[in-house]
Amino acid sequence: MAEIQPVRGWRYAPPLSQQIDDYVSPLFDVVSARQREALYRNPLNSLHLTVPRGDDPAGAALLRLREWQQQGVLAQDVLPGIYVYYQYFRLPGNPGHEYCRKGFMCHIRAYDWAEEVVLRHENTLPSSVNDRAELLSRLQLQTSATHGLYRDDAHELERYLDEAIQDPLYQTEEDYQGARDVLAVIQDRRVIQRFQELLADKQVILADGHHRYEGSLAYRQARRAAAGDTYTGQEPWNYHLMYLTNSAADDLRILPTHRLLLELPDNLTTEEFLTRLAPYFTVLPQDDPYGLPELIAGKPWAFGLYLDGQSYKIRLRPEVHAQLDWPTTPEVKALDLTVLHYFVLGKALGLGDMEAQRVWPGVAYVRNFPECLTRVDRGEARAAFITNEVTMQEVERVCHSGAVMPPKSTFFYPKTIGGFLFSSIRDDDAHHPFAACF
């Protein structure tokens, strides 16, 4: 199924890599405006390539890329390799435990969704896909890896990863999200071929980076159409840079994304809103809003509600679930967030189906639980719905069902960072003497 290839990575040159923290950056879809302005002040920060600015952003990024390559800011590794990428991190509520997410970066063939090799779990916005495709077309450089998941219950590849990480190329002290990122490389042909053999019968779930992946698909389709009869399928632009992690690993974390209602339609009062919820949910007042996450933990179709300074635990009445008649799979209907969107936004608030809800401006998605309460208390939102995280098993079930989740269902943590590795998809990379080895 999944064909992967090693990469002759472009990286910050050794003198600069000693200060790699100065050059890494958040991904394009999570970097804040304040972070952007701070990072842009460093003329060598990777954000100039991953999130370029100006009247012609892609053109500006191309000029900068050429300068960096000519000046030796970026250098290409001589040998192709599988790039080992570990992220060490801690989580609130368990600060004494350090997690380690293990994975590796490589090229994967850019499969169309219909081929069912790479599986998606969310929809994309065309404008963001076009932006990524334009950047890829101009630079012919993959500027940041998307995140994919394969399942290997035997954990066979981890021993190779653990061995390689003992000799890192570089590492951050602490990235913008508090994680420590470490990069190493495997250049042993026999080991790389074992990676290829193991992935050859796997499907890959796209955890993060749907817009960047679809940008690669759009660019590949355009190049294939232009190539006509000369197309071979082995051109470098058929491939996409991906960070692959084992979905069977213990240190794979998905954090919840809560829902803020910035307004209530029809100028509903608190009492009217609670009355509208009553046919679908049991509503139990609570004394401590900060106890809501623990109160709902592990309970299906249960949510915390913070409304006008009062907290509630609400849980769907089991017999009501059969009313959920959206045209989707049973795996999606079973999700907490589907229940929330259908019965709260759709039924209680009368906002219609998921497509109608997408264009409603009255909902915001917030990952920080205390921020939800603060924004309600400040009057910036009318209500906050506190949710449980989606499990890896739920993600796998939905993806294999062929459906997609409600928007903002998953937040895989930590995010990968930009600037650790770049990969070329230029035509001349196909003629490197090592290409025939794989």
C-alpha positions in Angstrom: 0.0 0.0 0.0 2.0 3.0 1.3 5.2 3.6 -0.7 7.8 5.6 1.1 11.2 6.9 0.0 14.3 8.3 1.8 15.0 12.0 1.5 18.2 14.0 0.8 17.1 16.6 3.3 17.9 20.3 3.2 18.8 21.5 6.6 20.3 24.5 8.4 24.1 24.3 8.0 26.1 23.0 11.0 27.2 26.4 12.3 23.6 27.6 12.4 22.1 24.3 13.6 23.9 24.9 17.0 21.2 27.6 17.6 18.4 25.7 15.9 15.9 27.2 18.4 16.4 30.6 16.6 15.2 29.2 13.3 12.3 26.8 14.0 8.7 28.0 13.8 5.1 26.9 14.4 3.2 25.5 11.4 1.3 27.8 9.1 -2.1 27.0 10.5 -1.3 27.4 14.2 1.2 30.4 14.3 -0.4 33.4 15.9 -0.1 37.0 14.6 2.1 37.9 17.5 4.4 34.9 16.9 4.7 35.8 13.3 5.9 39.3 13.9 8.5 38.1 16.4 9.8 35.4 14.1 9.9 37.6 11.0 12.4 39.8 12.8 15.0 37.0 12.4 16.0 37.1 8.7 17.0 33.4 8.8 13.9 32.0 10.5 12.1 29.2 8.7 8.8 31.1 8.8 10.0 33.2 5.8 9.7 29.9 3.8 6.7 28.2 5.5 4.5 31.3 5.9 5.9 34.0 3.6 4.5 37.5 3.5 4.2 40.4 1.0 2.3 41.1 -2.1 3.7 37.9 -3.7 4.4 35.7 -0.8 5.5 32.6 -2.8 7.8 34.8 -4.9 9.4 36.3 -1.9 9.9 32.8 -0.4 11.6 31.6 -3.6 14.0 34.5 -3.6 14.9 33.9 0.0 15.3 30.1 -0.6 17.8 30.8 -3.4 19.7 33.2 -1.3 19.9 30.7 1.6 21.1 27.9 -0.7 23.7 30.1 -2.4 25.0 31.5 0.9 25.1 28.1 2.6 22.4 28.9 5.2 20.7 25.7 4.0 22.7 22.7 2.8 21.6 19.4 1.3 22.7 16.1 2.8 24.8 14.0 0.5 23.2 10.7 1.3 19.5 10.0 1.4 18.0 9.0 4.7 15.0 8.4 7.0 15.0 11.3 9.5 14.2 10.2 13.0 12.1 12.9 14.9 11.4 12.6 18.6 9.4 15.1 20.7 9.7 15.1 24.5 6.8 16.9 26.3 4.8 17.1 29.5 1.1 17.6 30.0 -0.9 19.7 32.6 -2.2 17.4 35.3 0.8 15.1 35.1 3.9 17.4 35.0 6.1 14.8 36.6 5.9 12.5 33.6 7.8 13.2 30.4 6.2 11.7 27.3 8.2 10.9 24.1 6.5 10.8 20.7 8.6 8.8 18.3 8.5 9.0 14.6 10.4 9.6 11.4 10.2 11.8 8.3 10.4 10.5 4.8 8.7 11.0 1.4 5.4 9.2 0.8 3.7 8.9 -2.5 1.0 11.5 -2.8 -2.0 9.2 -3.1 -5.4 10.4 -4.1 -8.1 9.9 -1.4 -9.9 7.5 -3.7 -6.9 5.1 -3.6 -7.6 4.6 0.2 -3.9 4.4 1.1 -3.8 7.8 2.9 -7.0 8.3 4.8 -8.4 11.7 5.9 -10.6 12.5 8.9 -11.5 16.1 8.2 -12.5 18.3 5.3 -10.4 21.2 4.0 -10.9 24.8 2.9 -10.1 25.4 -0.8 -8.4 28.7 -0.2 -5.9 27.2 2.2 -5.2 24.3 -0.2 -4.6 26.7 -3.1 -2.2 28.7 -0.9 -0.1 25.6 -0.1 -0.1 24.4 -3.7 1.1 27.8 -5.0 4.0 27.8 -2.5 4.9 24.2 -3.4 4.8 25.1 -7.1 7.1 28.1 -6.8 9.6 26.6 -4.4 9.5 22.9 -5.4 10.4 22.4 -1.8 8.4 20.7 1.0 8.7 23.2 3.7 7.2 21.2 6.6 6.1 17.6 7.1 2.5 16.6 7.6 1.7 14.1 10.3 0.6 10.6 9.4 -0.2 7.5 11.5 0.5 3.8 10.7 -0.3 0.9 13.0 2.4 -1.6 14.0 1.4 -3.4 17.2 4.8 -5.2 17.2 6.7 -1.8 17.3 9.4 -3.2 15.0 10.8 0.1 13.8 11.2 1.6 17.2 14.5 -0.2 17.9 16.0 1.4 14.8 14.7 4.8 15.8 16.0 4.5 19.4 19.4 3.6 18.1 19.6 6.5 15.7 18.4 9.1 18.2 21.5 8.4 20.4 23.5 10.4 17.8 21.3 13.5 17.1 21.9 16.0 14.3 20.5 18.7 16.5 17.8 19.4 19.1 15.8 22.3 20.5 16.0 23.3 24.1 12.3 24.1 24.1 10.0 24.9 21.2 7.0 27.4 21.3 4.8 24.7 22.9 7.3 23.6 25.5 8.4 20.4 23.8 12.0 19.4 23.1 12.5 18.3 19.5 15.4 16.0 18.5 16.4 15.1 14.9 18.6 12.2 13.8 19.1 10.3 10.5 19.2 6.7 9.4 21.3 6.2 6.2 21.8 2.4 6.3 20.2 1.1 3.0 19.2 -2.2 4.6 17.4 -0.5 7.5 15.7 1.9 5.1 14.5 -0.9 3.0 13.0 -2.6 6.1 11.1 0.6 6.8 9.8 0.5 3.2 8.8 -3.2 3.5 6.9 -2.6 6.7 4.9 0.4 5.4 4.2 -1.4 2.1 1.2 -3.2 3.5 -0.1 -0.3 5.7 -2.7 2.4 5.3 -1.8 5.8 6.7 -4.2 8.1 8.6 -3.5 11.7 8.0 -3.5 13.1 11.6 -2.5 16.7 10.8 -1.8 18.7 7.6 -4.8 18.1 5.4 -4.3 21.4 3.5 -0.6 20.8 2.9 -1.3 17.2 1.7 -4.0 18.3 -0.7 -1.7 21.1 -1.9 0.8 18.3 -2.9 -2.1 16.4 -4.6 -3.1 19.5 -6.6 0.5 20.2 -7.6 1.1 16.6 -8.6 -2.1 16.5 -10.7 -1.0 19.7 -12.5 2.5 18.4 -13.3 1.2 15.0 -14.4 -1.2 16.7 -16.8 1.6 18.8 -18.2 3.9 15.8 -18.6 1.5 13.9 -20.8 3.1 10.7 -22.3 6.4 11.3 -20.6 5.0 10.7 -17.2 6.7 7.8 -15.4 5.2 8.0 -11.8 8.7 8.3 -10.3 9.2 12.0 -10.7 10.1 13.7 -7.3 6.9 15.7 -7.4 4.8 12.5 -7.0 6.0 12.5 -3.3 5.1 14.3 -0.2 7.1 14.9 3.1 5.4 13.2 6.0 6.2 12.6 9.7 5.0 9.1 10.5 4.2 7.8 14.0 2.9 4.5 15.2 -0.7 4.8 16.3 -0.1 1.8 18.7 2.3 3.9 20.7 1.5 4.9 24.3 2.8 8.5 23.9 0.4 9.6 21.1 -1.8 12.3 22.6 -5.0 13.9 21.3 -6.2 16.9 23.2 -9.8 18.1 23.4 -11.1 21.2 21.5 -13.9 22.9 23.4 -16.7 24.9 21.9 -17.5 28.5 22.8 -20.9 29.9 21.8 -20.1 33.6 21.2 -23.9 34.3 20.9 -27.2 32.5 21.2 -29.6 32.7 18.3 -33.0 34.3 18.7 -31.7 36.3 21.7 -32.3 33.3 23.9 -32.1 33.8 27.7 -30.3 31.4 29.9 -33.6 29.8 31.1 -34.8 29.4 27.5 -31.6 27.8 26.4 -31.7 25.3 29.3 -35.3 24.5 28.5 -34.3 23.7 24.9 -31.6 21.3 26.1 -33.9 19.5 28.5 -35.6 17.2 25.9 -32.3 15.8 24.9 -30.0 16.0 27.9 -30.1 15.5 31.6 -28.8 18.8 33.1 -27.2 18.7 36.5 -26.0 21.9 38.2 -22.5 21.8 39.6 -20.7 23.9 42.2 -17.2 24.1 40.7 -16.7 24.8 37.0 -13.0 23.8 37.2 -14.1 20.3 38.1 -16.0 19.8 34.8 -13.3 18.0 32.9 -12.8 15.4 35.6 -16.6 15.1 36.0 -17.2 14.1 32.3 -13.9 12.2 31.8 -14.5 8.8 30.1 -18.3 9.3 30.0 -19.8 9.0 26.5 -22.0 11.9 25.2 -21.3 13.9 28.4 -20.2 17.6 28.4 -19.5 20.4 30.7 -21.6 23.6 30.3 -20.6 26.9 31.7 -23.3 29.5 31.3 -23.7 32.9 33.0 -21.4 31.9 35.8 -23.1 28.6 36.5 -21.6 25.2 35.6 -23.6 22.1 34.6 -22.9 18.5 33.6 -25.1 17.6 30.7 -25.4 14.1 29.3 -27.5 12.9 26.3 -30.5 10.7 27.2 -29.5 7.3 25.7 -32.9 6.8 24.1 -32.6 10.1 22.2 -29.5 9.1 20.2 -31.6 7.2 17.7 -33.0 10.6 16.5 -29.5 11.5 15.1 -30.3 11.2 11.4 -27.4 13.0 9.6 -26.3 11.0 6.5 -23.1 9.7 7.9 -21.6 6.5 9.2 -22.5 4.9 12.6 -18.8 5.5 13.6 -19.3 9.2 13.2 -22.7 9.2 14.8 -21.2 7.7 17.9 -18.8 10.5 18.5 -19.3 13.0 21.4 -18.8 15.9 19.0 -21.4 14.7 16.5 -23.8 14.5 19.4 -22.9 18.0 20.5 -23.3 19.5 17.1 -26.5 17.7 16.2 -28.5 18.0 19.5 -27.1 21.3 20.8 -26.3 23.4 17.7 -28.7 21.6 15.4 -31.7 20.9 17.5 -31.7 23.1 20.6 -30.4 26.2 18.7 -32.0 25.4 15.4 -28.8 25.9 13.3 -29.4 23.1 10.9 -26.9 20.5 9.6 -23.2 20.5 9.7 -22.8 22.5 6.5 -25.0 25.3 7.8 -23.2 25.3 11.1 -19.8 25.7 9.3 -20.8 29.2 8.1 -22.4 30.3 11.4 -20.1 32.8 13.0 -21.3 32.2 16.6 -19.0 29.3 17.5 -15.3 29.4 18.4 -13.0 26.5 19.0 -10.7 26.7 22.1 -8.3 24.2 23.4 -7.4 25.9 26.7 -10.0 25.0 29.3 -9.5 27.9 31.7 -9.7 30.3 28.7 -13.2 29.0 28.1 -14.4 30.0 31.5 -12.6 33.3 31.4 -14.1 34.4 28.1 -17.6 33.6 29.4 -17.0 35.6 32.6 -15.7 38.5 30.5 -18.8 38.5 28.4 -16.8 37.6 25.2 -19.0 34.4 24.9 -22.4 33.3 26.2 -21.6 29.7 26.9 -18.8 27.2 26.9 -19.2 23.5 26.2 -16.3 21.4 27.6 -15.6 18.2 25.8 -13.6 15.0 26.2 -10.7 14.2 23.8 -11.3 12.0 20.8 -9.5 8.6 21.2 -7.1 7.1 18.7 -9.5 4.2 18.3 -12.3 6.5 17.3 -10.1 8.2 14.8 -9.2 4.9 13.2 -12.8 3.7 13.2 -14.0 6.8 11.5 -11.2 6.9 8.9 -11.8 3.2 8.0 -15.5 3.9 7.6 -14.7 6.4 4.8 -16.3 9.3 6.6 -15.0 12.5 8.2 -15.3 14.0 11.7 -17.0 17.2 12.7 -14.6 20.2 12.3 -11.9 20.7 14.9 -12.3 17.2 16.4 -8.7 16.4 16.9 -5.6 18.2 18.2 -2.7 15.9 18.0 -0.1 17.1 20.5 2.5 18.3 20.3 2.5 19.8 16.8 5.5 19.2 14.6 7.6 22.3 14.0 8.8 24.0 10.8 12.5 24.5 10.0 13.7 21.1 11.2 13.8 19.5 7.7 13.1 20.6 4.1 12.8 18.3 1.1 13.2 19.0 -2.6 10.8 17.7 -5.3 12.8 19.2 -8.2 13.1 17.1 -11.3 16.9 16.9 -11.1 16.6 15.1 -7.7 15.4 12.1 -9.6 18.8 11.7 -11.3 20.9 11.5 -8.2 23.0 8.3 -8.2 21.4 7.1 -5.0 17.9 7.2 -6.3 18.3 3.8 -8.0 19.0 2.2 -4.7 15.5 2.5 -3.4 
